[in-house]
Each structure stands twice: as structure tokens, then as C-alpha cells.
Amino acid sequence: MRGLLASLCEHCPPNVNACAQTVSRALLETAIGQPPNIPELQWSMDHAGPALPAACDTLARLGLAPAAQAEVNLPPTVRTLVDGLVSRCQGPELLPLSVLRAAAAQQGAQAPALLTAASAKPVESAPVKPDQLLGAQPALQAFDGDIVTGVAVSNATRGDRWSADGALRAGYAPTLKHLMGFRIRAQGPGTLRAIVRTPKGVGLNDPEGGFSFVNPTVCRFRGTGEWETCNPAAPLVDVDAVSVFPESADGKLLELEILGAR
């Protein structure tokens, strides 16, 4: 029976491919806490034939995209499934690189296979000033190269877009092709999130910008008043913005260098 199933899967189109459907079903089941049978699912991916791209697309939408979002409490079962299957989608164009890297950045050491899949050769990087600054003002003083100036981020208004923009949003147009890390000097702890553009329908939707995105946490800073270096677990691509989220009542961003390449 196993040989017959393998033969059918290797020749059936996606809409009637039992192996691809097994992967889709497993993603839904793990979302409600059912432990995945990784060897069985790997076998299904190995024999998905012409339906492998569809299976990988489902993995990206239902597995990687939630794994790349800062405010999603990802069930451990989903993380186990994504980490177990990501290596089966390493062919050309099987997974969106922006989503893969963002999920690896968010999950870090909890998903070692995902980190391996997202690894890349180092890209020469330098501070890249944002094209647009929104939120707490005067925001420009956090990017002027002067550590004496800065911007209070703790009293920023929490509007409807807080989960995406935070207290301060440093935007890029066009998107920052590569983001490698940060140098930050702040008073009071906080986090940075990257707004990473994704293929339409994958991840969250920005109704004002008209694009899809994920928003992994890419830096946790202590805010001692001294320079801190902060690198995401995986380098990112297609970064639309970096948002600042303070965690203290008197948080102040003295200087932020976003290290990347256009």
C-alpha cells in the first residue's frame, strides 16, 4: 500500500494529491495541539511529486507566517512541524525567502533546522538611514549621529497601528533589501520589530499600505545608556520598516543604527 500511495502521489496534481493533503491536514491539527508525526510527514513531502510546491506554499502560509509574528503564541506542535519539514522545501522558489528568514529570526534556537535553512553568506552592511519616521517626535534625533540628543518613546500615543508601528517607526522606500543587525543606545529596555514584506496573502495585511507582512522581534535591548549591538538570529530581506517598542515608563531612544544594505 505504501508503494501504491507513493506512485499515486508522485503523479497526481495538487488538488487530488493525498501526500500534499496530509501536510495541509497536519498543519491544521498541530494548530490545536496535536503532536505531528514528523517521519510520516517527511515521507509525504518526499513523495508529493508535482504537488510539492503546493505543500510548501501551505507550510509557508500556515506554519512559517505565524512563526514569524511577534504577537503570536506559537504552539510548540506547530514549531516542531515547521522545523521538521522546512528542509523538504529548499528547492528554488519553494518558500518565500522573506518569510523563511523572518520565521527563523523570531524562533531562533527553538527551531534549529529553520535556522539552518535560513542561513546565508554575510552581506556587507552599514548604517542605512530611514526614508520616513513616524511616531514619537523629534524622531530624527535618534538617527542624527549625536548621542546627546534623542527622543522619548515611552509617552508615544498607542493608536490603532501600535502593534505594527510601535512608539516609533523607521520606514524604507523602497524596502531595505538586507537587514543584518543594529547598534542601539537607549535609556530603558525595549524591543525592535522588523516589518517584513511578504507575498500577498501570506501573514498579516496592512490595509493602508496595501501589502502583506510579518513582524518578527529582531532585538531586545537593555537600555543601559551605553551602546549595545543586537543581531537577529537570521538576516532579513525585504524590510519595510523597523518599529520601536519601549518597556519602561521613562524610555528614551538616544541613537539607533540599522545595519543593512539597499
QUIKATA-V220155 format. One record per backbone hydrogen bond with DSSP energy under -0.5 kcal/mol. CO is the residue of the C=O (numbers start at 0). NH is the residue of the N-H. If there is no record, write none. Layout:
# QUIKATA-V220155
CO&NH, CO&NH
This chain:
# QUIKATA-V220155
0&4, 1&5, 2&6, 3&7, 4&8, 5&9, 7&10, 7&11, 12&15, 13&16, 15&17, 16&20, 17&21, 18&22, 19&23, 20&24, 21&25, 22&26, 23&27, 24&28, 25&29, 26&30, 27&31, 28&31, 28&33, 29&32, 35&37, 36&40, 37&41, 38&42, 39&43, 40&44, 41&45, 42&46, 44&47, 47&50, 48&51, 50&54, 51&55, 52&56, 53&57, 54&58, 55&59, 56&60, 57&61, 58&62, 58&63, 59&64, 62&66, 63&67, 64&67, 65&68, 68&71, 70&72, 71&73, 74&77, 74&78, 75&79, 76&80, 77&81, 78&82, 79&83, 80&84, 81&85, 84&87, 85&88, 86&89, 90&93, 95&99, 96&100, 97&101, 98&102, 99&103, 100&104, 101&105, 102&106, 103&107, 106&109, 107&110, 110&114, 111&115, 112&116, 113&117, 114&118, 115&118, 125&259, 126&128, 131&170, 133&168, 137&140, 138&141, 139&142, 141&255, 144&146, 145&148, 150&252, 152&155, 156&158, 158&161, 160&163, 160&164, 161&165, 164&243, 166&135, 167&243, 168&133, 168&170, 169&241, 170&130, 170&131, 174&176, 175&238, 176&237, 177&260, 178&235, 180&258, 181&229, 182&256, 183&227, 184&253, 184&254, 185&187, 185&224, 186&251, 188&246, 189&220, 190&244, 191&217, 191&218, 192&242, 193&195, 194&196, 194&239, 194&240, 195&213, 197&211, 198&201, 200&202, 203&212, 204&206, 205&209, 205&210, 210&205, 211&197, 212&203, 213&195, 214&69, 215&193, 215&217, 218&191, 220&189, 222&187, 225&185, 227&183, 229&181, 235&178, 237&196, 237&239, 238&175, 239&171, 240&194, 241&169, 242&192, 243&166, 243&167, 244&190, 247&250, 250&152, 250&153, 251&186, 251&253, 252&150, 254&184, 255&257, 256&182, 256&258, 257&127, 257&259, 258&179, 258&180, 259&125, 260&177
